[in-house]
Each structure stands twice: as structure tokens, then as C-alpha cells.
Amino acid sequence: MQVTDRTRFTRYGHRQVTDRAALHDVLDSALVAHVAVVREAPTPAAVVLPIASARDGESLLLHGSTGGGLLRAAAAGQTVTATVTVLDGVVYARTVFDSSMNYRCAVVYGVPTVVPDEEKEEALRVLSEHLMPGRWDEVRPPTRRELAATLVLRLPLEEASVKVRAAGASEDEAEDDAVWAGVLPLHTAVGAPRTGDDVPAGVEVPPSVTSGAHRLAGWVPPYR
Amino acid sequence: MQVTDRTRFTRYGHRQVTDRAALHDVLDSALVAHVAVVREAPTPAAVVLPIASARDGESLLLHGSTGGGLLRAAAAGQTVTATVTVLDGVVYARTVFDSSMNYRCAVVYGVPTVVPDEEKEEALRVLSEHLMPGRWDEVRPPTRRELAATLVLRLPLEEASVKVRAAGASEDEAEDDAVWAGVLPLHTAVGAPRTGDDVPAGVEVPPSVTSGAHRLAGWVPPYR
């Protein structure tokens, strides 16, 4: 992908990754993007909120209620920023100064388009399959009223940057090697499903939850 | 805390939490904040990046290299936004439309101050104790050169909002109760520590990593 003034790193250029596969990997590894719009009053500042997101080919889908202020603002033609971060580990160097984190981070800039009515159900299916794989086929399809109450935005993956740190500890200078150094890996894990109080006895936890659980637990990254 | 035009929710007002304990809980439950500044060119847009953060009383400390573009911009007097999100679960309702996520999210607006030289080591200790509890006392203190190369910002917790969803599934209307509904809890978990290749045989994994690991694993929230 293209590196622009906005996406070019001012430092740690070696951590800039420019292949699309890396961008896809980050976006596919998280459930939410931190989405920002600029609000001018009372002082110019960004509004930044987590929004459930899913990649659809070369765009990122963002969805929420038609009543949501952030998404409405994001649909109004301004440049939107969507940052997706996956923390992969805490890096314990032999000094606090050299300590760090392993992570993958993608930043996407763009002017989103509103997914038109006739494409909305398919976009919601893509979101649902990312957030709750397999669930779509276990429940009834959305109604027209539900579709009308949902806003889906499509942010093109045209201007984006990806930064990755995936390495062990290292120090700028020689340090006391009696001090341990290494990485404490982090990942997102799932607990046991909690069945709702109003679910009748005999209704089993469905495959979307049990297999979805496995998929989420499978997020454990390789060594980073 | 005070609710301003910027922090008042336009919808789901019942999820707005205004006590400081809830704000502290969110900030204490994550390793990074998504920090945003406004960049005017080529089009007004937010720059949003993850920054390692830690709460220090009634402020949020953010730190990085003095060479980092985002922190430098954040130190220049503009209003900065710091959003901290903890995902606690995927909520499987009986419809896709009613499905949701359990989460805790804090948004802080403010103009950060640069932590002065004489307070920087203590601020870094607070950050270190949050990010790698116990590590500070296992390694040598930072040098003057290291302190000089580190920028620490202090963002006051004066204008902030907290939003929490911590509940089971529910639907707007009666749905087929043969469909399972419930919550798949999510939490951050740690893997086995990975010792660096250059660590001599016999250097054991220190308490900061083993006990820190337990603390991170202890993030599993109560039912949400």
C-alpha cells in the first residue's frame, strides 16, 4: 500500500510494514477498531470510541445504531481514522528504558461511505461472521426494521500504515546479564460461556459459541 | 466527575457511569490507551495510536520517546483524547440485531502537561509498576541519558466519560426461546514466559514476571 505523509513513520521506520497481508492480519485479529472523528467545539479534539469492525476484502466495515453520534459524524464526509491494535506481549529488557511491548497496530485513514440498503444485510453477515463466527445461520435473518435501525460504514483500505514489534528484548548497551530478559506473551482468551437466565433447560450452547470460542482462543500469536 | 457537552452520551444514557471509581477501574485494567491528536493537513483528521499508560492518582501518565511524533504533538498544548477500552465478552442474543459486547470504556479529554525532569523518574516508576509490576526493583535505575530520552505526559482526569455494558443478552421483542442466548466472556491472558536467547543458563524467570503474570491473568472480570 501507498505510504503518504500521514502514514510515514517519523521513527522506528524498520517497524513499518507495507504489505497488505500484514494489514489484513491486524484487522482480522481484533473485534473492535478505535474510530476517531474530529469535533471542532469547544476546542478541536478527536472523539475516539471502540466500534465493532470487520474487514471485507479491501475495506473495513464499521457498524452501530443509526442513533450513534460517532458513526453519524463519520458518515458525514470527513476523514475518519480507524486504529486497530493487538497486544502480543510485554517485553522485559534488562533495563526499564529498553523494555517494550510486542504489538501489531494498523491505522487506516479515509472517508467512509454508507453501505446502501440493498447491501446492508450482506455487510452485517460479514460483520457477524467475524464477531460471532457461525452465529448467522443459527438465528433468524434481520428484519427490515432492524436493518433500517443499523448504520454500516465502509472505510476503504487505501491509506493505511501497519507497525509491528515482534521480537525479544534487546538493550542499547551491554547490561548485567545476571538479570533475566524475555517476553511475557499476551493473548485474548475466552472463559466458559454463561447461559442466560431465561434460556429454557435443555437448550444447549450452540456450535457458534463453542467453535467461536476455539477460534478466539486460537488468536494466540506465534512468537512475537 | 463533571459531564460536559463533549462527554454526555447522546444515547444509551443508562450506560454512562459517572463515579471516579469506575473511571479508575477502566484505566487500571489496560496497558495502553488509544491517544489521539488532531492533525490539520492534508485534511483535518485524528492521529490515533496506542500509548503505554498508567493512572497516577487523578491523572493518566503517557510515555514514549522524545522522538515520537504523536507524543510531541500531544505536548504542544492541544486538547488530547485518550480512550481506554477493555472488552469483557461477546453477547449472543437470540438475534444478530440484539447481539452486543460487554465492555468498559473510558474517554478522557484534556491538555496534558510535560512531567518535569525532577518528577520523571517517579512517573516512570509508576508506569513501570503498572506495566511490569515488581520489575522496577529488579533492574538498575534509569540513567540521566535514559531519562532525557523519555517523554512523559500527564493528562488530568477532569473531563472524562465512562461507558460500561455488563449484562447478559436481551432482545427488544419476544424471540424463539429454543435459540441459546448468553455471554462468551473475554479476558487478557498470559502465555509462558519466553526467555531471551542471550540469557545465561541458570538465570531464573524473576518474580516480576511470574507474579506479574498472575496479576494479568487476574484481569478476568466478574460476570459481565
Interface residues (C-beta under 8 A of the other chain):
Chain A: T4 D5 R6 T10 R11 L31 V32 H34 A36 V37 V38 R39 A41 P42 T43 P44 A45 A46 V47 V48 L49 P50 A52 S65 G67 G68 G69 Q78 T79 V80 T81 T83 T85 L87 G89 V90 Y92 R94 T95 V96 F97 S99 M101 Y103 C105 V107 Y109 L124 S128 L131 M132 R135 W136 E138 V139 R140 P142 T143 E146 A149 T150 G168 A169 E175 D176 D177 A178 V179 W180 A181 G182 V183 L184 P185 L186 H187 T188 A189 V190 G191 A192 P193 R194 T195 G196 D197 D198 V199 P200 V203 E204 V205 P206 S208 V209 G212 A213 L216 V220 Y223
Chain B: T4 D5 R6 T10 R11 L31 V32 H34 A36 V37 V38 R39 A41 P42 T43 P44 A45 A46 V47 V48 L49 P50 A52 S65 G67 G68 G69 Q78 T79 V80 T81 T83 T85 L87 G89 V90 Y92 R94 T95 V96 F97 S99 M101 Y103 C105 V107 Y109 L124 S128 L131 M132 R135 W136 E138 V139 R140 P142 T143 E146 A149 T150 G168 A169 E175 D176 D177 A178 V179 W180 A181 G182 V183 L184 P185 L186 H187 T188 A189 V190 G191 A192 P193 R194 T195 G196 D197 D198 V199 P200 V203 E204 V205 P206 S208 V209 G212 A213 L216 V220 Y223
